[in-house]
Amino acid sequence: MKFICLGYFNQEILDAMPLDEVNNFIAESLAYGEELQKAGHVTGIELLQSPDFGKTVRNINGKVEVTDGTTVVMDKVLIPIITLEAESIAHAVELMSKHPALEKSGSFEIRRVEDINEMKEIAGK
């Protein structure tokens, strides 16, 4: 089964860390990602820029509105998006529970990926 793991981090904690600690944190996280990749569990990792550099697109009363940054107020910032292959959600939780980011204010939201072909079938397309 395929799962998406969304990694959230407290930006204030990361900003307060000394540079060598941040670099060590990044190295540990990348090493664990490589370990999961070699075991065939990780099929992709994407890192997102700060929300400050993004755009938000939405429809307000029939008119498309674009704003700088994110309009979602969160106490944590979404950084990595990891595509994970696991036997079950319990297995995905087990794999992500060993991620070193959890020691540095991180958390992971894990969701199973739905099959788009099943959705098309349901929609009659």
Salt bridges, closest charged atoms under 4 A:
GLU21 OE2 - LYS104 NZ 3.21
GLU65 OE2 - ARG58 NH2 3.12
ASP68 OD1 - LYS55 NZ 2.33
GLU94 OE2 - LYS98 NZ 3.81
GLU109 OE2 - ARG111 NH2 2.51
